[in-house]
């Protein structure tokens, strides 16, 4: 079953969060003089999966600055027309 593209960044964020928690657990176990390497390995795996899931999806452009973009493009076109 394929996950919808809009859910992939959320799943990636979940794995990143779990990876950071596991990394903190590894550091805490290191301070107790008995480091648990399994926490480090799981943290690195979760962080890698999280980054891969977050990287794959391109976010759509928001419509917040459409007016500004259009105005800048029009002014650019006018400048190019004047140069010709």
PDB file of N, CA, C and O in Angstrom:
ATOM      1  N   UNK A   1       0.846  -1.181   0.000  1.00  0.00           N
ATOM      2  CA  UNK A   1       0.000   0.000   0.000  1.00  0.00           C
ATOM      3  C   UNK A   1       0.891   1.243   0.000  1.00  0.00           C
ATOM      4  O   UNK A   1       1.755   1.400   0.862  1.00  0.00           O
ATOM      5  N   UNK A   2       0.675   2.092  -0.945  1.00  0.00           N
ATOM      6  CA  UNK A   2       1.476   3.311  -1.119  1.00  0.00           C
ATOM      7  C   UNK A   2       0.887   4.438  -0.265  1.00  0.00           C
ATOM      8  O   UNK A   2      -0.329   4.632  -0.241  1.00  0.00           O
ATOM      9  N   UNK A   3       1.755   5.183   0.438  1.00  0.00           N
ATOM     10  CA  UNK A   3       1.269   6.321   1.218  1.00  0.00           C
ATOM     11  C   UNK A   3       1.062   7.510   0.297  1.00  0.00           C
ATOM     12  O   UNK A   3       1.851   7.730  -0.622  1.00  0.00           O
ATOM     13  N   UNK A   4       0.006   8.279   0.537  1.00  0.00           N
ATOM     14  CA  UNK A   4      -0.203   9.477  -0.291  1.00  0.00           C
ATOM     15  C   UNK A   4       0.963  10.445  -0.132  1.00  0.00           C
ATOM     16  O   UNK A   4       1.565  10.516   0.940  1.00  0.00           O
ATOM     17  N   UNK A   5       1.290  11.199  -1.195  1.00  0.00           N
ATOM     18  CA  UNK A   5       2.463  12.088  -1.139  1.00  0.00           C
ATOM     19  C   UNK A   5       2.380  13.149  -0.049  1.00  0.00           C
ATOM     20  O   UNK A   5       3.414  13.570   0.469  1.00  0.00           O
ATOM     21  N   UNK A   6       1.178  13.593   0.314  1.00  0.00           N
ATOM     22  CA  UNK A   6       1.087  14.644   1.318  1.00  0.00           C
ATOM     23  C   UNK A   6       1.383  14.110   2.725  1.00  0.00           C
ATOM     24  O   UNK A   6       1.625  14.896   3.641  1.00  0.00           O
ATOM     25  N   UNK A   7       1.366  12.780   2.907  1.00  0.00           N
ATOM     26  CA  UNK A   7       1.650  12.216   4.222  1.00  0.00           C
ATOM     27  C   UNK A   7       3.129  11.898   4.423  1.00  0.00           C
ATOM     28  O   UNK A   7       3.564  11.699   5.557  1.00  0.00           O
ATOM     29  N   UNK A   8       3.899  11.848   3.357  1.00  0.00           N
ATOM     30  CA  UNK A   8       5.309  11.483   3.484  1.00  0.00           C
ATOM     31  C   UNK A   8       6.113  12.445   4.355  1.00  0.00           C
ATOM     32  O   UNK A   8       6.901  11.982   5.180  1.00  0.00           O
ATOM     33  N   UNK A   9       5.953  13.754   4.214  1.00  0.00           N
ATOM     34  CA  UNK A   9       6.726  14.629   5.117  1.00  0.00           C
ATOM     35  C   UNK A   9       6.350  14.441   6.580  1.00  0.00           C
ATOM     36  O   UNK A   9       7.199  14.575   7.461  1.00  0.00           O
ATOM     37  N   UNK A  10       5.093  14.135   6.842  1.00  0.00           N
ATOM     38  CA  UNK A  10       4.676  13.907   8.235  1.00  0.00           C
ATOM     39  C   UNK A  10       5.296  12.639   8.787  1.00  0.00           C
ATOM     40  O   UNK A  10       5.721  12.606   9.942  1.00  0.00           O
ATOM     41  N   UNK A  11       5.351  11.599   7.975  1.00  0.00           N
ATOM     42  CA  UNK A  11       5.986  10.362   8.406  1.00  0.00           C
ATOM     43  C   UNK A  11       7.475  10.604   8.624  1.00  0.00           C
ATOM     44  O   UNK A  11       8.054  10.090   9.581  1.00  0.00           O
ATOM     45  N   UNK A  12       8.092  11.379   7.749  1.00  0.00           N
ATOM     46  CA  UNK A  12       9.501  11.728   7.914  1.00  0.00           C
ATOM     47  C   UNK A  12       9.756  12.496   9.197  1.00  0.00           C
ATOM     48  O   UNK A  12      10.751  12.257   9.882  1.00  0.00           O
ATOM     49  N   UNK A  13       8.859  13.421   9.525  1.00  0.00           N
ATOM     50  CA  UNK A  13       8.996  14.177  10.767  1.00  0.00           C
ATOM     51  C   UNK A  13       8.891  13.253  11.975  1.00  0.00           C
ATOM     52  O   UNK A  13       9.616  13.417  12.956  1.00  0.00           O
ATOM     53  N   UNK A  14       7.981  12.280  11.897  1.00  0.00           N
ATOM     54  CA  UNK A  14       7.843  11.304  12.981  1.00  0.00           C
ATOM     55  C   UNK A  14       9.144  10.540  13.184  1.00  0.00           C
ATOM     56  O   UNK A  14       9.606  10.391  14.316  1.00  0.00           O
ATOM     57  N   UNK A  15       9.743  10.052  12.089  1.00  0.00           N
ATOM     58  CA  UNK A  15      10.994   9.319  12.215  1.00  0.00           C
ATOM     59  C   UNK A  15      12.125  10.204  12.717  1.00  0.00           C
ATOM     60  O   UNK A  15      12.976   9.741  13.476  1.00  0.00           O
ATOM     61  N   UNK A  16      12.150  11.457  12.310  1.00  0.00           N
ATOM     62  CA  UNK A  16      13.168  12.373  12.819  1.00  0.00           C
ATOM     63  C   UNK A  16      13.014  12.569  14.323  1.00  0.00           C
ATOM     64  O   UNK A  16      14.000  12.577  15.060  1.00  0.00           O
ATOM     65  N   UNK A  17      11.784  12.726  14.767  1.00  0.00           N
ATOM     66  CA  UNK A  17      11.532  12.905  16.204  1.00  0.00           C
ATOM     67  C   UNK A  17      11.970  11.670  16.988  1.00  0.00           C
ATOM     68  O   UNK A  17      12.633  11.790  18.019  1.00  0.00           O
ATOM     69  N   UNK A  18      11.604  10.498  16.508  1.00  0.00           N
ATOM     70  CA  UNK A  18      12.003   9.262  17.179  1.00  0.00           C
ATOM     71  C   UNK A  18      13.528   9.128  17.172  1.00  0.00           C
ATOM     72  O   UNK A  18      14.119   8.696  18.162  1.00  0.00           O
ATOM     73  N   UNK A  19      14.154   9.492  16.073  1.00  0.00           N
ATOM     74  CA  UNK A  19      15.609   9.423  15.986  1.00  0.00           C
ATOM     75  C   UNK A  19      16.298  10.331  16.989  1.00  0.00           C
ATOM     76  O   UNK A  19      17.288   9.941  17.608  1.00  0.00           O
ATOM     77  N   UNK A  20      15.774  11.547  17.151  1.00  0.00           N
ATOM     78  CA  UNK A  20      16.371  12.466  18.127  1.00  0.00           C
ATOM     79  C   UNK A  20      16.165  11.971  19.558  1.00  0.00           C
ATOM     80  O   UNK A  20      17.052  12.118  20.399  1.00  0.00           O
ATOM     81  N   UNK A  21      15.010  11.392  19.834  1.00  0.00           N
ATOM     82  CA  UNK A  21      14.759  10.843  21.179  1.00  0.00           C
ATOM     83  C   UNK A  21      15.725   9.692  21.449  1.00  0.00           C
ATOM     84  O   UNK A  21      16.296   9.601  22.537  1.00  0.00           O
ATOM     85  N   UNK A  22      15.909   8.818  20.470  1.00  0.00           N
ATOM     86  CA  UNK A  22      16.847   7.712  20.657  1.00  0.00           C
ATOM     87  C   UNK A  22      18.281   8.213  20.813  1.00  0.00           C
ATOM     88  O   UNK A  22      19.066   7.630  21.560  1.00  0.00           O
ATOM     89  N   UNK A  23      18.619   9.283  20.115  1.00  0.00           N
ATOM     90  CA  UNK A  23      19.953   9.860  20.257  1.00  0.00           C
ATOM     91  C   UNK A  23      20.155  10.414  21.669  1.00  0.00           C
ATOM     92  O   UNK A  23      21.229  10.260  22.251  1.00  0.00           O
ATOM     93  N   UNK A  24      19.137  11.049  22.211  1.00  0.00           N
ATOM     94  CA  UNK A  24      19.214  11.549  23.590  1.00  0.00           C
ATOM     95  C   UNK A  24      19.342  10.387  24.570  1.00  0.00           C
ATOM     96  O   UNK A  24      20.089  10.473  25.544  1.00  0.00           O
ATOM     97  N   UNK A  25      18.619   9.306  24.314  1.00  0.00           N
ATOM     98  CA  UNK A  25      18.745   8.128  25.184  1.00  0.00           C
ATOM     99  C   UNK A  25      20.152   7.541  25.116  1.00  0.00           C
ATOM    100  O   UNK A  25      20.692   7.099  26.130  1.00  0.00           O
ATOM    101  N   UNK A  26      20.745   7.537  23.923  1.00  0.00           N
ATOM    102  CA  UNK A  26      22.122   7.053  23.798  1.00  0.00           C
ATOM    103  C   UNK A  26      23.075   7.935  24.596  1.00  0.00           C
ATOM    104  O   UNK A  26      23.952   7.436  25.302  1.00  0.00           O
ATOM    105  N   UNK A  27      22.899   9.252  24.478  1.00  0.00           N
ATOM    106  CA  UNK A  27      23.774  10.160  25.228  1.00  0.00           C
ATOM    107  C   UNK A  27      23.577   9.993  26.730  1.00  0.00           C
ATOM    108  O   UNK A  27      24.545  10.033  27.490  1.00  0.00           O
ATOM    109  N   UNK A  28      22.334   9.808  27.164  1.00  0.00           N
ATOM    110  CA  UNK A  28      22.074   9.597  28.594  1.00  0.00           C
ATOM    111  C   UNK A  28      22.694   8.291  29.066  1.00  0.00           C
ATOM    112  O   UNK A  28      23.217   8.225  30.178  1.00  0.00           O
ATOM    113  N   UNK A  29      22.645   7.251  28.241  1.00  0.00           N
ATOM    114  CA  UNK A  29      23.265   5.985  28.648  1.00  0.00           C
ATOM    115  C   UNK A  29      24.786   6.123  28.670  1.00  0.00           C
ATOM    116  O   UNK A  29      25.462   5.435  29.434  1.00  0.00           O
ATOM    117  N   UNK A  30      25.314   6.996  27.848  1.00  0.00           N
ATOM    118  CA  UNK A  30      26.757   7.236  27.862  1.00  0.00           C
ATOM    119  C   UNK A  30      27.210   7.923  29.131  1.00  0.00           C
ATOM    120  O   UNK A  30      28.303   7.658  29.632  1.00  0.00           O
ATOM    121  N   UNK A  31      26.372   8.807  29.654  1.00  0.00           N
ATOM    122  CA  UNK A  31      26.712   9.487  30.907  1.00  0.00           C
ATOM    123  C   UNK A  31      26.656   8.533  32.096  1.00  0.00           C
ATOM    124  O   UNK A  31      27.274   8.792  33.129  1.00  0.00           O
ATOM    125  N   UNK A  32      25.922   7.434  31.955  1.00  0.00           N
ATOM    126  CA  UNK A  32      25.839   6.470  33.056  1.00  0.00           C
ATOM    127  C   UNK A  32      26.961   5.436  32.985  1.00  0.00           C
ATOM    128  O   UNK A  32      26.916   4.427  33.690  1.00  0.00           O
ATOM    129  N   UNK A  33      27.954   5.672  32.151  1.00  0.00           N
ATOM    130  CA  UNK A  33      29.145   4.831  31.993  1.00  0.00           C
ATOM    131  C   UNK A  33      28.846   3.468  31.370  1.00  0.00           C
ATOM    132  O   UNK A  33      29.720   2.601  31.364  1.00  0.00           O
ATOM    133  N   UNK A  34      27.621   3.251  30.840  1.00  0.00           N
ATOM    134  CA  UNK A  34      27.300   2.018  30.129  1.00  0.00           C
ATOM    135  C   UNK A  34      26.567   2.379  28.841  1.00  0.00           C
ATOM    136  O   UNK A  34      25.350   2.213  28.764  1.00  0.00           O
ATOM    137  N   UNK A  35      27.278   2.866  27.834  1.00  0.00           N
ATOM    138  CA  UNK A  35      26.595   3.288  26.602  1.00  0.00           C
ATOM    139  C   UNK A  35      25.946   2.109  25.876  1.00  0.00           C
ATOM    140  O   UNK A  35      26.551   1.052  25.698  1.00  0.00           O
ATOM    141  N   UNK A  36      24.715   2.322  25.469  1.00  0.00           N
ATOM    142  CA  UNK A  36      23.968   1.315  24.717  1.00  0.00           C
ATOM    143  C   UNK A  36      24.090   1.657  23.231  1.00  0.00           C
ATOM    144  O   UNK A  36      23.481   2.616  22.754  1.00  0.00           O
ATOM    145  N   UNK A  37      24.865   0.882  22.520  1.00  0.00           N
ATOM    146  CA  UNK A  37      25.125   1.132  21.107  1.00  0.00           C
ATOM    147  C   UNK A  37      23.853   0.947  20.275  1.00  0.00           C
ATOM    148  O   UNK A  37      23.709   1.574  19.226  1.00  0.00           O
ATOM    149  N   UNK A  38      22.939   0.103  20.726  1.00  0.00           N
ATOM    150  CA  UNK A  38      21.702  -0.138  19.978  1.00  0.00           C
ATOM    151  C   UNK A  38      20.891   1.154  19.838  1.00  0.00           C
ATOM    152  O   UNK A  38      20.235   1.369  18.818  1.00  0.00           O
ATOM    153  N   UNK A  39      20.936   2.012  20.864  1.00  0.00           N
ATOM    154  CA  UNK A  39      20.232   3.303  20.769  1.00  0.00           C
ATOM    155  C   UNK A  39      20.832   4.168  19.666  1.00  0.00           C
ATOM    156  O   UNK A  39      20.107   4.831  18.925  1.00  0.00           O
ATOM    157  N   UNK A  40      22.147   4.158  19.563  1.00  0.00           N
ATOM    158  CA  UNK A  40      22.815   4.936  18.528  1.00  0.00           C
ATOM    159  C   UNK A  40      22.467   4.408  17.136  1.00  0.00           C
ATOM    160  O   UNK A  40      22.164   5.186  16.232  1.00  0.00           O
ATOM    161  N   UNK A  41      22.510   3.095  16.966  1.00  0.00           N
ATOM    162  CA  UNK A  41      22.206   2.505  15.662  1.00  0.00           C
ATOM    163  C   UNK A  41      20.760   2.758  15.256  1.00  0.00           C
ATOM    164  O   UNK A  41      20.491   3.091  14.102  1.00  0.00           O
ATOM    165  N   UNK A  42      19.835   2.605  16.187  1.00  0.00           N
ATOM    166  CA  UNK A  42      18.421   2.871  15.889  1.00  0.00           C
ATOM    167  C   UNK A  42      18.199   4.353  15.602  1.00  0.00           C
ATOM    168  O   UNK A  42      17.411   4.705  14.724  1.00  0.00           O
ATOM    169  N   UNK A  43      18.885   5.216  16.333  1.00  0.00           N
ATOM    170  CA  UNK A  43      18.740   6.658  16.115  1.00  0.00           C
ATOM    171  C   UNK A  43      19.226   7.035  14.723  1.00  0.00           C
ATOM    172  O   UNK A  43      18.564   7.798  14.020  1.00  0.00           O
ATOM    173  N   UNK A  44      20.371   6.510  14.324  1.00  0.00           N
ATOM    174  CA  UNK A  44      20.903   6.819  12.992  1.00  0.00           C
ATOM    175  C   UNK A  44      19.992   6.289  11.897  1.00  0.00           C
ATOM    176  O   UNK A  44      19.795   6.953  10.879  1.00  0.00           O
ATOM    177  N   UNK A  45      19.432   5.094  12.097  1.00  0.00           N
ATOM    178  CA  UNK A  45      18.523   4.523  11.102  1.00  0.00           C
ATOM    179  C   UNK A  45      17.253   5.370  10.991  1.00  0.00           C
ATOM    180  O   UNK A  45      16.798   5.664   9.885  1.00  0.00           O
ATOM    181  N   UNK A  46      16.689   5.756  12.118  1.00  0.00           N
ATOM    182  CA  UNK A  46      15.463   6.577  12.101  1.00  0.00           C
ATOM    183  C   UNK A  46      15.724   7.948  11.485  1.00  0.00           C
ATOM    184  O   UNK A  46      14.897   8.452  10.724  1.00  0.00           O
ATOM    185  N   UNK A  47      16.856   8.550  11.804  1.00  0.00           N
ATOM    186  CA  UNK A  47      17.182   9.849  11.227  1.00  0.00           C
ATOM    187  C   UNK A  47      17.362   9.751   9.719  1.00  0.00           C
ATOM    188  O   UNK A  47      16.921  10.634   8.982  1.00  0.00           O
ATOM    189  N   UNK A  48      18.001   8.694   9.257  1.00  0.00           N
ATOM    190  CA  UNK A  48      18.194   8.503   7.825  1.00  0.00           C
ATOM    191  C   UNK A  48      16.851   8.334   7.112  1.00  0.00           C
ATOM    192  O   UNK A  48      16.606   8.965   6.084  1.00  0.00           O
ATOM    193  N   UNK A  49      15.986   7.482   7.658  1.00  0.00           N
ATOM    194  CA  UNK A  49      14.665   7.273   7.051  1.00  0.00           C
ATOM    195  C   UNK A  49      13.869   8.574   7.078  1.00  0.00           C
ATOM    196  O   UNK A  49      13.192   8.906   6.105  1.00  0.00           O
ATOM    197  N   UNK A  50      13.944   9.304   8.171  1.00  0.00           N
ATOM    198  CA  UNK A  50      13.227  10.575   8.281  1.00  0.00           C
ATOM    199  C   UNK A  50      13.678  11.583   7.244  1.00  0.00           C
ATOM    200  O   UNK A  50      12.851  12.245   6.616  1.00  0.00           O
ATOM    201  N   UNK A  51      14.989  11.705   7.058  1.00  0.00           N
ATOM    202  CA  UNK A  51      15.497  12.639   6.054  1.00  0.00           C
ATOM    203  C   UNK A  51      15.100  12.211   4.645  1.00  0.00           C
ATOM    204  O   UNK A  51      14.780  13.053   3.805  1.00  0.00           O
ATOM    205  N   UNK A  52      15.119  10.913   4.387  1.00  0.00           N
ATOM    206  CA  UNK A  52      14.732  10.430   3.057  1.00  0.00           C
ATOM    207  C   UNK A  52      13.257  10.704   2.775  1.00  0.00           C
ATOM    208  O   UNK A  52      12.903  11.092   1.661  1.00  0.00           O
ATOM    209  N   UNK A  53      12.408  10.508   3.758  1.00  0.00           N
ATOM    210  CA  UNK A  53      10.988  10.774   3.562  1.00  0.00           C
ATOM    211  C   UNK A  53      10.718  12.266   3.398  1.00  0.00           C
ATOM    212  O   UNK A  53       9.861  12.653   2.603  1.00  0.00           O
ATOM    213  N   UNK A  54      11.425  13.095   4.127  1.00  0.00           N
ATOM    214  CA  UNK A  54      11.201  14.540   4.020  1.00  0.00           C
ATOM    215  C   UNK A  54      11.755  15.101   2.717  1.00  0.00           C
ATOM    216  O   UNK A  54      11.234  16.091   2.204  1.00  0.00           O
ATOM    217  N   UNK A  55      12.787  14.494   2.180  1.00  0.00           N
ATOM    218  CA  UNK A  55      13.452  15.008   0.999  1.00  0.00           C
ATOM    219  C   UNK A  55      12.686  14.691  -0.280  1.00  0.00           C
ATOM    220  O   UNK A  55      12.774  15.456  -1.241  1.00  0.00           O
ATOM    221  N   UNK A  56      11.954  13.615  -0.326  1.00  0.00           N
ATOM    222  CA  UNK A  56      11.360  13.139  -1.573  1.00  0.00           C
ATOM    223  C   UNK A  56      10.233  14.012  -2.099  1.00  0.00           C
ATOM    224  O   UNK A  56      10.026  14.057  -3.312  1.00  0.00           O
ATOM    225  N   UNK A  57       9.511  14.694  -1.256  1.00  0.00           N
ATOM    226  CA  UNK A  57       8.318  15.422  -1.696  1.00  0.00           C
ATOM    227  C   UNK A  57       8.633  16.906  -1.833  1.00  0.00           C
ATOM    228  O   UNK A  57       9.145  17.536  -0.908  1.00  0.00           O
ATOM    229  N   UNK A  58       8.316  17.453  -3.005  1.00  0.00           N
ATOM    230  CA  UNK A  58       8.454  18.889  -3.183  1.00  0.00           C
ATOM    231  C   UNK A  58       7.155  19.546  -2.745  1.00  0.00           C
ATOM    232  O   UNK A  58       6.064  19.113  -3.116  1.00  0.00           O
ATOM    233  N   UNK A  59       7.288  20.562  -1.979  1.00  0.00           N
ATOM    234  CA  UNK A  59       6.106  21.254  -1.488  1.00  0.00           C
ATOM    235  C   UNK A  59       5.563  22.175  -2.575  1.00  0.00           C
ATOM    236  O   UNK A  59       6.325  22.812  -3.302  1.00  0.00           O
ATOM    237  N   UNK A  60       4.246  22.236  -2.674  1.00  0.00           N
ATOM    238  CA  UNK A  60       3.671  23.154  -3.666  1.00  0.00           C
ATOM    239  C   UNK A  60       3.874  24.604  -3.223  1.00  0.00           C
ATOM    240  O   UNK A  60       3.972  24.898  -2.032  1.00  0.00           O
ATOM    241  N   UNK A  61       3.934  25.494  -4.201  1.00  0.00           N
ATOM    242  CA  UNK A  61       4.095  26.903  -3.882  1.00  0.00           C
ATOM    243  C   UNK A  61       2.846  27.421  -3.198  1.00  0.00           C
ATOM    244  O   UNK A  61       1.728  27.117  -3.616  1.00  0.00           O
ATOM    245  N   UNK A  62       3.031  28.188  -2.168  1.00  0.00           N
ATOM    246  CA  UNK A  62       1.886  28.787  -1.500  1.00  0.00           C
ATOM    247  C   UNK A  62       1.452  30.023  -2.280  1.00  0.00           C
ATOM    248  O   UNK A  62       2.239  30.597  -3.032  1.00  0.00           O
ATOM    249  N   UNK A  63       0.235  30.418  -2.103  1.00  0.00           N
ATOM    250  CA  UNK A  63      -0.289  31.560  -2.833  1.00  0.00           C
ATOM    251  C   UNK A  63      -0.130  32.871  -2.087  1.00  0.00           C
ATOM    252  O   UNK A  63      -0.779  33.861  -2.425  1.00  0.00           O
ATOM    253  N   UNK A  64       0.724  32.889  -1.080  1.00  0.00           N
ATOM    254  CA  UNK A  64       0.844  34.081  -0.251  1.00  0.00           C
ATOM    255  C   UNK A  64       1.377  35.291  -0.993  1.00  0.00           C
ATOM    256  O   UNK A  64       0.899  36.406  -0.783  1.00  0.00           O
ATOM    257  N   UNK A  65       2.344  35.090  -1.843  1.00  0.00           N
ATOM    258  CA  UNK A  65       3.016  36.226  -2.460  1.00  0.00           C
ATOM    259  C   UNK A  65       2.760  36.306  -3.959  1.00  0.00           C
ATOM    260  O   UNK A  65       3.599  36.806  -4.707  1.00  0.00           O
ATOM    261  N   UNK A  66       1.613  35.819  -4.396  1.00  0.00           N
ATOM    262  CA  UNK A  66       1.314  35.829  -5.827  1.00  0.00           C
ATOM    263  C   UNK A  66       1.278  37.237  -6.396  1.00  0.00           C
ATOM    264  O   UNK A  66       1.786  37.472  -7.492  1.00  0.00           O
ATOM    265  N   UNK A  67       0.692  38.166  -5.678  1.00  0.00           N
ATOM    266  CA  UNK A  67       0.605  39.544  -6.180  1.00  0.00           C
ATOM    267  C   UNK A  67       1.996  40.141  -6.361  1.00  0.00           C
ATOM    268  O   UNK A  67       2.260  40.811  -7.359  1.00  0.00           O
ATOM    269  N   UNK A  68       2.874  39.903  -5.411  1.00  0.00           N
ATOM    270  CA  UNK A  68       4.225  40.443  -5.485  1.00  0.00           C
ATOM    271  C   UNK A  68       4.990  39.793  -6.632  1.00  0.00           C
ATOM    272  O   UNK A  68       5.696  40.474  -7.376  1.00  0.00           O
ATOM    273  N   UNK A  69       4.850  38.458  -6.778  1.00  0.00           N
ATOM    274  CA  UNK A  69       5.542  37.760  -7.863  1.00  0.00           C
ATOM    275  C   UNK A  69       5.078  38.272  -9.220  1.00  0.00           C
ATOM    276  O   UNK A  69       5.892  38.507 -10.112  1.00  0.00           O
ATOM    277  N   UNK A  70       3.765  38.445  -9.373  1.00  0.00           N
ATOM    278  CA  UNK A  70       3.239  38.940 -10.651  1.00  0.00           C
ATOM    279  C   UNK A  70       3.741  40.349 -10.941  1.00  0.00           C
ATOM    280  O   UNK A  70       4.110  40.661 -12.073  1.00  0.00           O
ATOM    281  N   UNK A  71       3.754  41.199  -9.916  1.00  0.00           N
ATOM    282  CA  UNK A  71       4.223  42.572 -10.114  1.00  0.00           C
ATOM    283  C   UNK A  71       5.706  42.589 -10.494  1.00  0.00           C
ATOM    284  O   UNK A  71       6.105  43.354 -11.371  1.00  0.00           O
ATOM    285  N   UNK A  72       6.514  41.772  -9.857  1.00  0.00           N
ATOM    286  CA  UNK A  72       7.937  41.707 -10.192  1.00  0.00           C
ATOM    287  C   UNK A  72       8.146  41.178 -11.602  1.00  0.00           C
ATOM    288  O   UNK A  72       9.010  41.665 -12.331  1.00  0.00           O
ATOM    289  N   UNK A  73       7.365  40.194 -11.983  1.00  0.00           N
ATOM    290  CA  UNK A  73       7.508  39.646 -13.327  1.00  0.00           C
ATOM    291  C   UNK A  73       7.086  40.672 -14.383  1.00  0.00           C
ATOM    292  O   UNK A  73       7.732  40.790 -15.425  1.00  0.00           O
ATOM    293  N   UNK A  74       6.017  41.405 -14.120  1.00  0.00           N
ATOM    294  CA  UNK A  74       5.586  42.449 -15.064  1.00  0.00           C
ATOM    295  C   UNK A  74       6.657  43.521 -15.213  1.00  0.00           C
ATOM    296  O   UNK A  74       6.946  43.964 -16.325  1.00  0.00           O
ATOM    297  N   UNK A  75       7.248  43.940 -14.090  1.00  0.00           N
ATOM    298  CA  UNK A  75       8.283  44.978 -14.176  1.00  0.00           C
ATOM    299  C   UNK A  75       9.506  44.455 -14.923  1.00  0.00           C
ATOM    300  O   UNK A  75      10.137  45.206 -15.666  1.00  0.00           O
ATOM    301  N   UNK A  76       9.850  43.187 -14.741  1.00  0.00           N
ATOM    302  CA  UNK A  76      10.958  42.593 -15.469  1.00  0.00           C
ATOM    303  C   UNK A  76      10.673  42.571 -16.971  1.00  0.00           C
ATOM    304  O   UNK A  76      11.546  42.880 -17.782  1.00  0.00           O
ATOM    305  N   UNK A  77       9.450  42.205 -17.327  1.00  0.00           N
ATOM    306  CA  UNK A  77       9.068  42.163 -18.742  1.00  0.00           C
ATOM    307  C   UNK A  77       9.109  43.557 -19.360  1.00  0.00           C
ATOM    308  O   UNK A  77       9.537  43.714 -20.504  1.00  0.00           O
ATOM    309  N   UNK A  78       8.667  44.566 -18.616  1.00  0.00           N
ATOM    310  CA  UNK A  78       8.700  45.945 -19.111  1.00  0.00           C
ATOM    311  C   UNK A  78      10.132  46.403 -19.345  1.00  0.00           C
ATOM    312  O   UNK A  78      10.423  47.057 -20.346  1.00  0.00           O
ATOM    313  N   UNK A  79      11.029  46.061 -18.419  1.00  0.00           N
ATOM    314  CA  UNK A  79      12.433  46.440 -18.570  1.00  0.00           C
ATOM    315  C   UNK A  79      13.048  45.775 -19.800  1.00  0.00           C
ATOM    316  O   UNK A  79      13.816  46.398 -20.533  1.00  0.00           O
ATOM    317  N   UNK A  80      12.703  44.505 -20.019  1.00  0.00           N
ATOM    318  CA  UNK A  80      13.229  43.798 -21.189  1.00  0.00           C
ATOM    319  C   UNK A  80      12.697  44.410 -22.475  1.00  0.00           C
ATOM    320  O   UNK A  80      13.428  44.501 -23.461  1.00  0.00           O
ATOM    321  N   UNK A  81      11.434  44.833 -22.483  1.00  0.00           N
ATOM    322  CA  UNK A  81      10.854  45.461 -23.667  1.00  0.00           C
ATOM    323  C   UNK A  81      11.512  46.805 -23.964  1.00  0.00           C
ATOM    324  O   UNK A  81      11.719  47.156 -25.125  1.00  0.00           O
ATOM    325  N   UNK A  82      11.837  47.546 -22.925  1.00  0.00           N
ATOM    326  CA  UNK A  82      12.498  48.853 -23.105  1.00  0.00           C
ATOM    327  C   UNK A  82      13.905  48.680 -23.656  1.00  0.00           C
ATOM    328  O   UNK A  82      14.373  49.513 -24.433  1.00  0.00           O
ATOM    329  N   UNK A  83      14.586  47.604 -23.262  1.00  0.00           N
ATOM    330  CA  UNK A  83      15.941  47.371 -23.744  1.00  0.00           C
ATOM    331  C   UNK A  83      15.945  47.040 -25.236  1.00  0.00           C
ATOM    332  O   UNK A  83      16.927  47.322 -25.922  1.00  0.00           O
ATOM    333  N   UNK A  84      14.876  46.452 -25.743  1.00  0.00           N
ATOM    334  CA  UNK A  84      14.815  46.074 -27.164  1.00  0.00           C
ATOM    335  C   UNK A  84      14.520  47.227 -27.980  1.00  0.00           C
ATOM    336  O   UNK A  84      14.427  47.111 -29.202  1.00  0.00           O
TER     337      UNK A  84
END
